Amino acid sequence: MGYYFPQYNPAYRVIEQIRLSFLGLKRQKIDEDLVSRAAREISRMATNLDRSAYHIAQDINHSLFGDSNTRVVLLTSGTLLGETNLDAVVGSDLGNNPWRLFKSDSPESIDSRIASEKAHDFLSEKSNELISVDLSAFKLKSGRFFYFSDSQISKFLDNGEIDMVQLLPLLTFTPHVGLESVDVPIHRKYVEMLPAPFFSYRLKKSLQPKLSKILTYATIKDKEVIHDWLAYRIVAETEEKASQLHNKIMAATEIGKGSRTKIQFIDGNDYYKHTKPNGYKAFNDIYKVQTRGYNPGIVEVQIVDAKQYFRNEINPNDSAFHLNQEKKKRPSKHALSDAEAKILRTICGDSSLTLVIKPN
């Protein structure tokens, strides 16, 4: 967590003590007051990233694409729970000027609030149909915001509404869009229909799952240190254009209208130049950003071309597919103890959210 908290910070200290305890290097009870302060620090950082995420997204998007990519679509993924659980995504058209949605004084994250509101709208609209096939709830997993130009999205319009069954399988691997079963698009159709270039971002709902794995490694590599709490992705039409966008953002020090956001390159990996053995390619970079009115934060910016995006994110049979990479990450022989895991859950917070389907 060194990218987000200095070593003297309570959050860093508690996480370090959990790790030392797991490795058997320092077994002692972690002070409850320190745990409480660590939880507040993590909550404070999460709130800062959450509140600034939309503004940073606007500024990165504007610096790369000007005023063209302004149509925002929210993709919410989760599991429909029932007699047979269904992994599914739900799409919501937020329009061209959704900034009012991102204003909030609530302690709940903006990301979670919007995702839950839109998922609730879907469940209310489809409740009778969902109940008729013995589905009772929707467990939210994550939300990601996508930015497109109106000209790109026009081919998905049906009576003025975006056909999410056509659009969403081009953006993420999913077996269902709502209740509708969908297949992985054939590559030819994908190339014809993908609305590139486009831009997206997401905020991790909780660091607890990732930390639970990393803290059990005997040694933690530099690239395994968490730096993608808030992550942005740009998908370009070609490798050449991906490289051009990469060079443009790396050279920037201020972005957005009125240079609202300061941006500084920290570190990165060029997987186009150094392709992973499984075929994975992308520019994965770490930046320090600060948008006006908010504290600075660390974000990941990934840039990839459309052809490679199909391999990384859409085709589960490809060796470069991201979930296949997750399966191959080095396993740990042991897990955190119940006491260690409880402290980690306490400081990271509970991000789970399940919406009950109610009949109309």
C-alpha positions, 0 to 999 in steps of 0.5 A: 500500500506504499503508493497510497499511505506512507510507512507511518500511516496507521493503514500502512502499519496495520497491513504491515503488522498483519503481514509480519504476523502471517510470516511468523516474524512478529506475533502480537495483538494489533492495537484496537485503536490503531485498527480504528485509525487505519479504517478511517485512513482507508475510508478517507482515501477511498472517499477522495478517490471516489469523489475525484474519479469523475473529474479526472475521467472528464479531464483525461477523456477531454485531453485525448478526445476533446469534446467528442466522447461524451456519451456515458454508459454504466456497466454494472456486473453481478450475479442474479441469485436464485434456484440457478445463479446467473452471472450478468451485466446491466447497462444504463445510459447516463446520457451526455451530461451526467455530472449531477449524478456524481454530486453527493454529500452521502458517505456512500461512494458515488460509484456504488450509489449510482450502480445500485440505483441503476441496478434497482431500476432494472430490477423494478422494471423486470421484477415479474419476469425475474421472479417468474424464473425463480430469481430473488436478488442481484448481488452487485460485483462492480461498476465501470463507466464508459465514454463514447461519442454519439456517432459511435453509439448511433449504430446501437440505437433502437428507437432512441435507446441503446441496445445493450444486448448488442453493445455490452458483449463488445465491452466485457465478457458476460454470459448474460445481459440482464436475462438475455443469454449472449455469446462471445462475439465472433471476431469479425463482428467485433471488429465491425461493431466495436465503438473505438476509440473509447474510454472507461474507468472503475474504482475497486469496491474493496481492497480486501480480496487483493490484499488477502492474497498479496500479504501471504506471498513470501516476497512481494514484487514491485508490480504486485504492490497495489496501484490500481485502486482507481483505474482508467482504460483507453481503447484505441483503434490500432496499435499505432494509435494506442502508442500515440495516445500513450505518448501524449498522456505521458508527456502531459503535466496538466490536463482538462479544461483550464488545466484542472488536473495535474498529472505526473508519470510515476512508473509503468510497463510497456507490454507491447515492447515486452509482451507477456508469454501468454500474449497479453499486451497493453501500456500499464502506467502509474500516475500521480494525479490531483484535480482541483479541490481534491487531494492527490492520488495514485491511479493506473492508466491502461492503454490498449488497441481494439484487437488486443482488447478482444484478447484481454477482455472478451475472449475467454478461450484466449491465453491473454484473457484477464481471468486466465491470468488471474488463475495462473497467478502464483498461489499461496500455500496458506491463507491468513488466519481468521484473526488476521482476516477479520482485521483486514475486513475491518479496516477495508470495510464491507463493500458487498451489496445485494438488492432484493427483487420485489414484485411490482 
